[in-house]
Amino acid sequence: MTPDDFPNRVLLYGFEGGAVYTAERDSRFYVIQDESAMAGILDEEDRAGLEFVKIQEFATLAERDA
């Protein structure tokens, strides 16, 4: 999954190099941490092995909010 899979995502907060979003899809709840803007300033060697987008899935809104 990518952030684009969540067109109705809501910006929780932004920071230099990325943002954190919340989203809902198919009765599941998500937190999306997108630091892909950082990828643009690193060369290919430095990007190797790094994960710039992390998507966490939760069964309930209460779990996500915790």
mmJSON file of the N, C-alpha and C atoms, coordinates in Angstrom:
{"data_MODEL":{"atom_site":{
"group_PDB":["ATOM","ATOM","ATOM","ATOM","ATOM","ATOM","ATOM","ATOM","ATOM","ATOM","ATOM","ATOM","ATOM","ATOM","ATOM","ATOM","ATOM","ATOM","ATOM","ATOM","ATOM","ATOM","ATOM","ATOM","ATOM","ATOM","ATOM","ATOM","ATOM","ATOM","ATOM","ATOM","ATOM","ATOM","ATOM","ATOM","ATOM","ATOM","ATOM","ATOM","ATOM","ATOM","ATOM","ATOM","ATOM","ATOM","ATOM","ATOM","ATOM","ATOM","ATOM","ATOM","ATOM","ATOM","ATOM","ATOM","ATOM","ATOM","ATOM","ATOM","ATOM","ATOM","ATOM","ATOM","ATOM","ATOM","ATOM","ATOM","ATOM","ATOM","ATOM","ATOM","ATOM","ATOM","ATOM","ATOM","ATOM","ATOM","ATOM","ATOM","ATOM","ATOM","ATOM","ATOM","ATOM","ATOM","ATOM","ATOM","ATOM","ATOM","ATOM","ATOM","ATOM","ATOM","ATOM","ATOM","ATOM","ATOM","ATOM","ATOM","ATOM","ATOM","ATOM","ATOM","ATOM","ATOM","ATOM","ATOM","ATOM","ATOM","ATOM","ATOM","ATOM","ATOM","ATOM","ATOM","ATOM","ATOM","ATOM","ATOM","ATOM","ATOM","ATOM","ATOM","ATOM","ATOM","ATOM","ATOM","ATOM","ATOM","ATOM","ATOM","ATOM","ATOM","ATOM","ATOM","ATOM","ATOM","ATOM","ATOM","ATOM","ATOM","ATOM","ATOM","ATOM","ATOM","ATOM","ATOM","ATOM","ATOM","ATOM","ATOM","ATOM","ATOM","ATOM","ATOM","ATOM","ATOM","ATOM","ATOM","ATOM","ATOM","ATOM","ATOM","ATOM","ATOM","ATOM","ATOM","ATOM","ATOM","ATOM","ATOM","ATOM","ATOM","ATOM","ATOM","ATOM","ATOM","ATOM","ATOM","ATOM","ATOM","ATOM","ATOM","ATOM","ATOM","ATOM","ATOM","ATOM","ATOM","ATOM","ATOM","ATOM","ATOM","ATOM","ATOM","ATOM","ATOM"],
"id":[1,2,3,4,5,6,7,8,9,10,11,12,13,14,15,16,17,18,19,20,21,22,23,24,25,26,27,28,29,30,31,32,33,34,35,36,37,38,39,40,41,42,43,44,45,46,47,48,49,50,51,52,53,54,55,56,57,58,59,60,61,62,63,64,65,66,67,68,69,70,71,72,73,74,75,76,77,78,79,80,81,82,83,84,85,86,87,88,89,90,91,92,93,94,95,96,97,98,99,100,101,102,103,104,105,106,107,108,109,110,111,112,113,114,115,116,117,118,119,120,121,122,123,124,125,126,127,128,129,130,131,132,133,134,135,136,137,138,139,140,141,142,143,144,145,146,147,148,149,150,151,152,153,154,155,156,157,158,159,160,161,162,163,164,165,166,167,168,169,170,171,172,173,174,175,176,177,178,179,180,181,182,183,184,185,186,187,188,189,190,191,192,193,194,195,196,197,198],
"type_symbol":["N","C","C","N","C","C","N","C","C","N","C","C","N","C","C","N","C","C","N","C","C","N","C","C","N","C","C","N","C","C","N","C","C","N","C","C","N","C","C","N","C","C","N","C","C","N","C","C","N","C","C","N","C","C","N","C","C","N","C","C","N","C","C","N","C","C","N","C","C","N","C","C","N","C","C","N","C","C","N","C","C","N","C","C","N","C","C","N","C","C","N","C","C","N","C","C","N","C","C","N","C","C","N","C","C","N","C","C","N","C","C","N","C","C","N","C","C","N","C","C","N","C","C","N","C","C","N","C","C","N","C","C","N","C","C","N","C","C","N","C","C","N","C","C","N","C","C","N","C","C","N","C","C","N","C","C","N","C","C","N","C","C","N","C","C","N","C","C","N","C","C","N","C","C","N","C","C","N","C","C","N","C","C","N","C","C","N","C","C","N","C","C","N","C","C","N","C","C"],
"label_atom_id":["N","CA","C","N","CA","C","N","CA","C","N","CA","C","N","CA","C","N","CA","C","N","CA","C","N","CA","C","N","CA","C","N","CA","C","N","CA","C","N","CA","C","N","CA","C","N","CA","C","N","CA","C","N","CA","C","N","CA","C","N","CA","C","N","CA","C","N","CA","C","N","CA","C","N","CA","C","N","CA","C","N","CA","C","N","CA","C","N","CA","C","N","CA","C","N","CA","C","N","CA","C","N","CA","C","N","CA","C","N","CA","C","N","CA","C","N","CA","C","N","CA","C","N","CA","C","N","CA","C","N","CA","C","N","CA","C","N","CA","C","N","CA","C","N","CA","C","N","CA","C","N","CA","C","N","CA","C","N","CA","C","N","CA","C","N","CA","C","N","CA","C","N","CA","C","N","CA","C","N","CA","C","N","CA","C","N","CA","C","N","CA","C","N","CA","C","N","CA","C","N","CA","C","N","CA","C","N","CA","C","N","CA","C","N","CA","C","N","CA","C","N","CA","C","N","CA","C","N","CA","C"],
"label_alt_id":[null,null,null,null,null,null,null,null,null,null,null,null,null,null,null,null,null,null,null,null,null,null,null,null,null,null,null,null,null,null,null,null,null,null,null,null,null,null,null,null,null,null,null,null,null,null,null,null,null,null,null,null,null,null,null,null,null,null,null,null,null,null,null,null,null,null,null,null,null,null,null,null,null,null,null,null,null,null,null,null,null,null,null,null,null,null,null,null,null,null,null,null,null,null,null,null,null,null,null,null,null,null,null,null,null,null,null,null,null,null,null,null,null,null,null,null,null,null,null,null,null,null,null,null,null,null,null,null,null,null,null,null,null,null,null,null,null,null,null,null,null,null,null,null,null,null,null,null,null,null,null,null,null,null,null,null,null,null,null,null,null,null,null,null,null,null,null,null,null,null,null,null,null,null,null,null,null,null,null,null,null,null,null,null,null,null,null,null,null,null,null,null,null,null,null,null,null,null],
"label_comp_id":["MET","MET","MET","THR","THR","THR","PRO","PRO","PRO","ASP","ASP","ASP","ASP","ASP","ASP","PHE","PHE","PHE","PRO","PRO","PRO","ASN","ASN","ASN","ARG","ARG","ARG","VAL","VAL","VAL","LEU","LEU","LEU","LEU","LEU","LEU","TYR","TYR","TYR","GLY","GLY","GLY","PHE","PHE","PHE","GLU","GLU","GLU","GLY","GLY","GLY","GLY","GLY","GLY","ALA","ALA","ALA","VAL","VAL","VAL","TYR","TYR","TYR","THR","THR","THR","ALA","ALA","ALA","GLU","GLU","GLU","ARG","ARG","ARG","ASP","ASP","ASP","SER","SER","SER","ARG","ARG","ARG","PHE","PHE","PHE","TYR","TYR","TYR","VAL","VAL","VAL","ILE","ILE","ILE","GLN","GLN","GLN","ASP","ASP","ASP","GLU","GLU","GLU","SER","SER","SER","ALA","ALA","ALA","MET","MET","MET","ALA","ALA","ALA","GLY","GLY","GLY","ILE","ILE","ILE","LEU","LEU","LEU","ASP","ASP","ASP","GLU","GLU","GLU","GLU","GLU","GLU","ASP","ASP","ASP","ARG","ARG","ARG","ALA","ALA","ALA","GLY","GLY","GLY","LEU","LEU","LEU","GLU","GLU","GLU","PHE","PHE","PHE","VAL","VAL","VAL","LYS","LYS","LYS","ILE","ILE","ILE","GLN","GLN","GLN","GLU","GLU","GLU","PHE","PHE","PHE","ALA","ALA","ALA","THR","THR","THR","LEU","LEU","LEU","ALA","ALA","ALA","GLU","GLU","GLU","ARG","ARG","ARG","ASP","ASP","ASP","ALA","ALA","ALA"],
"label_asym_id":["A","A","A","A","A","A","A","A","A","A","A","A","A","A","A","A","A","A","A","A","A","A","A","A","A","A","A","A","A","A","A","A","A","A","A","A","A","A","A","A","A","A","A","A","A","A","A","A","A","A","A","A","A","A","A","A","A","A","A","A","A","A","A","A","A","A","A","A","A","A","A","A","A","A","A","A","A","A","A","A","A","A","A","A","A","A","A","A","A","A","A","A","A","A","A","A","A","A","A","A","A","A","A","A","A","A","A","A","A","A","A","A","A","A","A","A","A","A","A","A","A","A","A","A","A","A","A","A","A","A","A","A","A","A","A","A","A","A","A","A","A","A","A","A","A","A","A","A","A","A","A","A","A","A","A","A","A","A","A","A","A","A","A","A","A","A","A","A","A","A","A","A","A","A","A","A","A","A","A","A","A","A","A","A","A","A","A","A","A","A","A","A","A","A","A","A","A","A"],
"label_entity_id":["1","1","1","1","1","1","1","1","1","1","1","1","1","1","1","1","1","1","1","1","1","1","1","1","1","1","1","1","1","1","1","1","1","1","1","1","1","1","1","1","1","1","1","1","1","1","1","1","1","1","1","1","1","1","1","1","1","1","1","1","1","1","1","1","1","1","1","1","1","1","1","1","1","1","1","1","1","1","1","1","1","1","1","1","1","1","1","1","1","1","1","1","1","1","1","1","1","1","1","1","1","1","1","1","1","1","1","1","1","1","1","1","1","1","1","1","1","1","1","1","1","1","1","1","1","1","1","1","1","1","1","1","1","1","1","1","1","1","1","1","1","1","1","1","1","1","1","1","1","1","1","1","1","1","1","1","1","1","1","1","1","1","1","1","1","1","1","1","1","1","1","1","1","1","1","1","1","1","1","1","1","1","1","1","1","1","1","1","1","1","1","1","1","1","1","1","1","1"],
"label_seq_id":[1,1,1,2,2,2,3,3,3,4,4,4,5,5,5,6,6,6,7,7,7,8,8,8,9,9,9,10,10,10,11,11,11,12,12,12,13,13,13,14,14,14,15,15,15,16,16,16,17,17,17,18,18,18,19,19,19,20,20,20,21,21,21,22,22,22,23,23,23,24,24,24,25,25,25,26,26,26,27,27,27,28,28,28,29,29,29,30,30,30,31,31,31,32,32,32,33,33,33,34,34,34,35,35,35,36,36,36,37,37,37,38,38,38,39,39,39,40,40,40,41,41,41,42,42,42,43,43,43,44,44,44,45,45,45,46,46,46,47,47,47,48,48,48,49,49,49,50,50,50,51,51,51,52,52,52,53,53,53,54,54,54,55,55,55,56,56,56,57,57,57,58,58,58,59,59,59,60,60,60,61,61,61,62,62,62,63,63,63,64,64,64,65,65,65,66,66,66],
"pdbx_PDB_ins_code":[null,null,null,null,null,null,null,null,null,null,null,null,null,null,null,null,null,null,null,null,null,null,null,null,null,null,null,null,null,null,null,null,null,null,null,null,null,null,null,null,null,null,null,null,null,null,null,null,null,null,null,null,null,null,null,null,null,null,null,null,null,null,null,null,null,null,null,null,null,null,null,null,null,null,null,null,null,null,null,null,null,null,null,null,null,null,null,null,null,null,null,null,null,null,null,null,null,null,null,null,null,null,null,null,null,null,null,null,null,null,null,null,null,null,null,null,null,null,null,null,null,null,null,null,null,null,null,null,null,null,null,null,null,null,null,null,null,null,null,null,null,null,null,null,null,null,null,null,null,null,null,null,null,null,null,null,null,null,null,null,null,null,null,null,null,null,null,null,null,null,null,null,null,null,null,null,null,null,null,null,null,null,null,null,null,null,null,null,null,null,null,null,null,null,null,null,null,null],
"Cartn_x":[0.838,0.0,0.882,0.362,1.043,0.075,0.573,-0.327,-1.393,-1.083,-2.06,-3.246,-3.112,-4.219,-5.27,-4.98,-5.867,-6.171,-6.988,-7.23,-7.922,-8.593,-9.286,-8.5,-7.19,-6.368,-6.403,-6.215,-6.272,-4.907,-4.375,-3.089,-3.203,-2.408,-2.356,-1.338,-0.128,0.866,1.937,2.504,3.566,4.863,5.953,7.274,8.216,9.381,10.342,10.702,10.4,10.716,9.571,8.415,7.323,6.085,5.228,3.969,3.423,2.492,1.773,0.292,-0.364,-1.773,-2.555,-3.849,-4.765,-5.689,-6.202,-7.091,-7.976,-9.069,-9.975,-10.251,-10.325,-10.626,-11.127,-12.239,-12.796,-12.929,-13.463,-13.693,-12.412,-11.285,-9.999,-9.477,-8.577,-8.07,-6.549,-5.999,-4.589,-3.9,-2.605,-1.696,-0.63,-0.412,0.537,1.637,2.853,4.009,4.761,4.758,5.346,6.535,7.727,8.95,9.624,8.821,9.379,10.04,9.713,10.385,11.882,12.239,13.66,14.401,13.694,14.322,14.918,14.289,14.753,16.093,16.504,17.778,18.915,18.581,19.597,19.967,21.215,21.578,21.154,21.218,20.712,21.365,22.646,23.364,22.842,22.568,22.071,20.616,19.844,18.449,18.313,19.344,19.272,18.93,17.899,17.51,16.65,16.401,15.572,14.111,13.226,11.788,11.249,10.745,10.307,8.814,8.052,6.621,6.288,5.636,5.196,3.693,2.98,1.532,1.175,0.548,0.122,-1.388,-1.861,-3.283,-3.812,-5.025,-5.659,-7.087,-7.563,-8.916,-9.988,-9.651,-10.651,-10.072,-10.96,-10.548,-9.845,-10.342,-9.734,-8.287,-8.039,-6.66,-5.761,-6.249,-5.445,-5.163,-6.157,-5.991,-5.051,-4.96,-4.071,-2.637],
"Cartn_y":[-1.187,0.0,1.249,2.282,3.573,4.646,5.832,6.909,7.228,7.029,7.305,6.346,5.223,4.291,4.829,5.971,6.597,8.025,8.205,9.565,10.48,9.922,10.736,10.849,10.614,10.714,12.149,12.251,13.551,13.83,15.008,15.402,15.554,14.799,14.922,15.986,15.888,16.946,16.785,17.906,17.926,18.349,17.94,18.311,18.349,18.918,19.021,17.617,17.359,16.054,15.068,15.444,14.485,14.919,13.925,14.2,12.9,13.058,11.926,12.159,11.105,11.175,10.111,10.332,9.29,8.994,7.765,7.374,6.222,6.048,4.927,4.303,2.967,2.261,0.867,0.468,-0.874,-1.232,-0.318,-0.513,-0.764,-0.325,-0.408,1.021,1.211,2.538,2.536,3.632,3.67,4.935,4.794,5.916,5.756,6.809,6.782,7.79,7.29,8.158,8.203,9.349,9.512,10.467,9.908,10.709,10.65,10.418,10.244,11.505,12.664,13.888,13.818,13.068,12.9,12.111,11.223,10.394,11.248,12.38,13.248,13.908,13.997,14.66,13.661,12.377,11.344,10.699,10.302,9.573,8.117,7.38,6.011,5.128,5.296,4.483,4.736,5.994,6.341,5.895,5.8,5.369,3.86,3.119,1.657,1.171,0.35,-0.245,0.626,1.86,2.748,2.65,2.766,2.735,4.14,4.771,6.154,6.295,5.245,5.268,4.076,4.358,3.313,3.454,2.36,2.364,1.361,1.859,1.012,0.848,-0.391,-0.694,-1.072,-0.585,-0.853,-1.334,-2.216,-2.765,-1.784,-0.909,0.044,1.45,2.403,3.799,4.025,3.395,3.539,3.03,1.918,1.388,2.372,2.926,3.892,5.135,5.621,6.841,6.653,5.416,5.139,5.177],
"Cartn_z":[0.0,0.0,0.0,-0.589,-0.621,-0.119,0.221,0.641,-0.408,-1.685,-2.742,-2.696,-2.001,-1.832,-0.858,-0.237,0.736,0.302,-0.738,-1.246,-0.24,0.756,1.754,3.049,2.985,4.195,4.731,6.032,6.705,7.322,7.048,7.601,9.114,9.835,11.292,11.668,11.102,11.234,10.17,9.805,8.816,9.465,8.865,9.351,8.168,8.376,7.284,6.805,5.56,4.982,4.953,5.511,5.471,6.215,6.47,7.148,7.732,8.66,9.236,8.956,8.47,8.118,8.875,9.018,9.464,8.287,8.269,7.177,7.63,6.882,7.088,5.731,5.72,4.477,4.819,4.238,4.43,5.907,6.692,8.131,8.921,8.409,9.099,9.256,10.213,10.544,10.398,9.878,9.52,10.018,10.268,10.457,9.379,8.611,7.507,7.801,7.93,8.138,6.816,6.171,4.84,4.91,4.814,4.805,3.438,2.4,1.058,0.512,1.056,0.611,0.902,1.94,2.277,1.203,0.517,-0.504,-1.614,-1.883,-2.956,-2.695,-1.441,-1.149,-0.921,-0.9,-0.693,-2.021,-2.146,-3.35,-3.206,-4.308,-4.335,-3.281,-3.075,-2.091,-0.678,-0.362,0.974,1.185,0.078,0.167,0.354,-0.014,0.033,1.435,1.515,2.78,3.678,3.283,4.106,3.691,4.646,4.409,4.65,3.595,3.703,3.985,3.751,4.023,4.911,6.032,6.953,7.141,6.973,7.131,8.22,9.262,10.369,10.3,10.442,10.36,11.745,12.043,13.326,13.094,13.974,13.848,14.277,15.23,15.73,15.791,15.815,15.95,17.285,18.334,19.668,19.663,18.988,18.904,18.178,17.064,16.304,17.135,17.844,18.615,19.805,20.303,21.425,20.931],
"occupancy":[1.0,1.0,1.0,1.0,1.0,1.0,1.0,1.0,1.0,1.0,1.0,1.0,1.0,1.0,1.0,1.0,1.0,1.0,1.0,1.0,1.0,1.0,1.0,1.0,1.0,1.0,1.0,1.0,1.0,1.0,1.0,1.0,1.0,1.0,1.0,1.0,1.0,1.0,1.0,1.0,1.0,1.0,1.0,1.0,1.0,1.0,1.0,1.0,1.0,1.0,1.0,1.0,1.0,1.0,1.0,1.0,1.0,1.0,1.0,1.0,1.0,1.0,1.0,1.0,1.0,1.0,1.0,1.0,1.0,1.0,1.0,1.0,1.0,1.0,1.0,1.0,1.0,1.0,1.0,1.0,1.0,1.0,1.0,1.0,1.0,1.0,1.0,1.0,1.0,1.0,1.0,1.0,1.0,1.0,1.0,1.0,1.0,1.0,1.0,1.0,1.0,1.0,1.0,1.0,1.0,1.0,1.0,1.0,1.0,1.0,1.0,1.0,1.0,1.0,1.0,1.0,1.0,1.0,1.0,1.0,1.0,1.0,1.0,1.0,1.0,1.0,1.0,1.0,1.0,1.0,1.0,1.0,1.0,1.0,1.0,1.0,1.0,1.0,1.0,1.0,1.0,1.0,1.0,1.0,1.0,1.0,1.0,1.0,1.0,1.0,1.0,1.0,1.0,1.0,1.0,1.0,1.0,1.0,1.0,1.0,1.0,1.0,1.0,1.0,1.0,1.0,1.0,1.0,1.0,1.0,1.0,1.0,1.0,1.0,1.0,1.0,1.0,1.0,1.0,1.0,1.0,1.0,1.0,1.0,1.0,1.0,1.0,1.0,1.0,1.0,1.0,1.0,1.0,1.0,1.0,1.0,1.0,1.0],
"B_iso_or_equiv":[0.0,0.0,0.0,0.0,0.0,0.0,0.0,0.0,0.0,0.0,0.0,0.0,0.0,0.0,0.0,0.0,0.0,0.0,0.0,0.0,0.0,0.0,0.0,0.0,0.0,0.0,0.0,0.0,0.0,0.0,0.0,0.0,0.0,0.0,0.0,0.0,0.0,0.0,0.0,0.0,0.0,0.0,0.0,0.0,0.0,0.0,0.0,0.0,0.0,0.0,0.0,0.0,0.0,0.0,0.0,0.0,0.0,0.0,0.0,0.0,0.0,0.0,0.0,0.0,0.0,0.0,0.0,0.0,0.0,0.0,0.0,0.0,0.0,0.0,0.0,0.0,0.0,0.0,0.0,0.0,0.0,0.0,0.0,0.0,0.0,0.0,0.0,0.0,0.0,0.0,0.0,0.0,0.0,0.0,0.0,0.0,0.0,0.0,0.0,0.0,0.0,0.0,0.0,0.0,0.0,0.0,0.0,0.0,0.0,0.0,0.0,0.0,0.0,0.0,0.0,0.0,0.0,0.0,0.0,0.0,0.0,0.0,0.0,0.0,0.0,0.0,0.0,0.0,0.0,0.0,0.0,0.0,0.0,0.0,0.0,0.0,0.0,0.0,0.0,0.0,0.0,0.0,0.0,0.0,0.0,0.0,0.0,0.0,0.0,0.0,0.0,0.0,0.0,0.0,0.0,0.0,0.0,0.0,0.0,0.0,0.0,0.0,0.0,0.0,0.0,0.0,0.0,0.0,0.0,0.0,0.0,0.0,0.0,0.0,0.0,0.0,0.0,0.0,0.0,0.0,0.0,0.0,0.0,0.0,0.0,0.0,0.0,0.0,0.0,0.0,0.0,0.0,0.0,0.0,0.0,0.0,0.0,0.0],
"pdbx_formal_charge":[null,null,null,null,null,null,null,null,null,null,null,null,null,null,null,null,null,null,null,null,null,null,null,null,null,null,null,null,null,null,null,null,null,null,null,null,null,null,null,null,null,null,null,null,null,null,null,null,null,null,null,null,null,null,null,null,null,null,null,null,null,null,null,null,null,null,null,null,null,null,null,null,null,null,null,null,null,null,null,null,null,null,null,null,null,null,null,null,null,null,null,null,null,null,null,null,null,null,null,null,null,null,null,null,null,null,null,null,null,null,null,null,null,null,null,null,null,null,null,null,null,null,null,null,null,null,null,null,null,null,null,null,null,null,null,null,null,null,null,null,null,null,null,null,null,null,null,null,null,null,null,null,null,null,null,null,null,null,null,null,null,null,null,null,null,null,null,null,null,null,null,null,null,null,null,null,null,null,null,null,null,null,null,null,null,null,null,null,null,null,null,null,null,null,null,null,null,null],
"auth_seq_id":[1,1,1,2,2,2,3,3,3,4,4,4,5,5,5,6,6,6,7,7,7,8,8,8,9,9,9,10,10,10,11,11,11,12,12,12,13,13,13,14,14,14,15,15,15,16,16,16,17,17,17,18,18,18,19,19,19,20,20,20,21,21,21,22,22,22,23,23,23,24,24,24,25,25,25,26,26,26,27,27,27,28,28,28,29,29,29,30,30,30,31,31,31,32,32,32,33,33,33,34,34,34,35,35,35,36,36,36,37,37,37,38,38,38,39,39,39,40,40,40,41,41,41,42,42,42,43,43,43,44,44,44,45,45,45,46,46,46,47,47,47,48,48,48,49,49,49,50,50,50,51,51,51,52,52,52,53,53,53,54,54,54,55,55,55,56,56,56,57,57,57,58,58,58,59,59,59,60,60,60,61,61,61,62,62,62,63,63,63,64,64,64,65,65,65,66,66,66],
"auth_comp_id":["MET","MET","MET","THR","THR","THR","PRO","PRO","PRO","ASP","ASP","ASP","ASP","ASP","ASP","PHE","PHE","PHE","PRO","PRO","PRO","ASN","ASN","ASN","ARG","ARG","ARG","VAL","VAL","VAL","LEU","LEU","LEU","LEU","LEU","LEU","TYR","TYR","TYR","GLY","GLY","GLY","PHE","PHE","PHE","GLU","GLU","GLU","GLY","GLY","GLY","GLY","GLY","GLY","ALA","ALA","ALA","VAL","VAL","VAL","TYR","TYR","TYR","THR","THR","THR","ALA","ALA","ALA","GLU","GLU","GLU","ARG","ARG","ARG","ASP","ASP","ASP","SER","SER","SER","ARG","ARG","ARG","PHE","PHE","PHE","TYR","TYR","TYR","VAL","VAL","VAL","ILE","ILE","ILE","GLN","GLN","GLN","ASP","ASP","ASP","GLU","GLU","GLU","SER","SER","SER","ALA","ALA","ALA","MET","MET","MET","ALA","ALA","ALA","GLY","GLY","GLY","ILE","ILE","ILE","LEU","LEU","LEU","ASP","ASP","ASP","GLU","GLU","GLU","GLU","GLU","GLU","ASP","ASP","ASP","ARG","ARG","ARG","ALA","ALA","ALA","GLY","GLY","GLY","LEU","LEU","LEU","GLU","GLU","GLU","PHE","PHE","PHE","VAL","VAL","VAL","LYS","LYS","LYS","ILE","ILE","ILE","GLN","GLN","GLN","GLU","GLU","GLU","PHE","PHE","PHE","ALA","ALA","ALA","THR","THR","THR","LEU","LEU","LEU","ALA","ALA","ALA","GLU","GLU","GLU","ARG","ARG","ARG","ASP","ASP","ASP","ALA","ALA","ALA"],
"auth_asym_id":["A","A","A","A","A","A","A","A","A","A","A","A","A","A","A","A","A","A","A","A","A","A","A","A","A","A","A","A","A","A","A","A","A","A","A","A","A","A","A","A","A","A","A","A","A","A","A","A","A","A","A","A","A","A","A","A","A","A","A","A","A","A","A","A","A","A","A","A","A","A","A","A","A","A","A","A","A","A","A","A","A","A","A","A","A","A","A","A","A","A","A","A","A","A","A","A","A","A","A","A","A","A","A","A","A","A","A","A","A","A","A","A","A","A","A","A","A","A","A","A","A","A","A","A","A","A","A","A","A","A","A","A","A","A","A","A","A","A","A","A","A","A","A","A","A","A","A","A","A","A","A","A","A","A","A","A","A","A","A","A","A","A","A","A","A","A","A","A","A","A","A","A","A","A","A","A","A","A","A","A","A","A","A","A","A","A","A","A","A","A","A","A","A","A","A","A","A","A"],
"auth_atom_id":["N","CA","C","N","CA","C","N","CA","C","N","CA","C","N","CA","C","N","CA","C","N","CA","C","N","CA","C","N","CA","C","N","CA","C","N","CA","C","N","CA","C","N","CA","C","N","CA","C","N","CA","C","N","CA","C","N","CA","C","N","CA","C","N","CA","C","N","CA","C","N","CA","C","N","CA","C","N","CA","C","N","CA","C","N","CA","C","N","CA","C","N","CA","C","N","CA","C","N","CA","C","N","CA","C","N","CA","C","N","CA","C","N","CA","C","N","CA","C","N","CA","C","N","CA","C","N","CA","C","N","CA","C","N","CA","C","N","CA","C","N","CA","C","N","CA","C","N","CA","C","N","CA","C","N","CA","C","N","CA","C","N","CA","C","N","CA","C","N","CA","C","N","CA","C","N","CA","C","N","CA","C","N","CA","C","N","CA","C","N","CA","C","N","CA","C","N","CA","C","N","CA","C","N","CA","C","N","CA","C","N","CA","C","N","CA","C","N","CA","C","N","CA","C","N","CA","C","N","CA","C"],
"pdbx_PDB_model_num":[1,1,1,1,1,1,1,1,1,1,1,1,1,1,1,1,1,1,1,1,1,1,1,1,1,1,1,1,1,1,1,1,1,1,1,1,1,1,1,1,1,1,1,1,1,1,1,1,1,1,1,1,1,1,1,1,1,1,1,1,1,1,1,1,1,1,1,1,1,1,1,1,1,1,1,1,1,1,1,1,1,1,1,1,1,1,1,1,1,1,1,1,1,1,1,1,1,1,1,1,1,1,1,1,1,1,1,1,1,1,1,1,1,1,1,1,1,1,1,1,1,1,1,1,1,1,1,1,1,1,1,1,1,1,1,1,1,1,1,1,1,1,1,1,1,1,1,1,1,1,1,1,1,1,1,1,1,1,1,1,1,1,1,1,1,1,1,1,1,1,1,1,1,1,1,1,1,1,1,1,1,1,1,1,1,1,1,1,1,1,1,1,1,1,1,1,1,1]
}}}
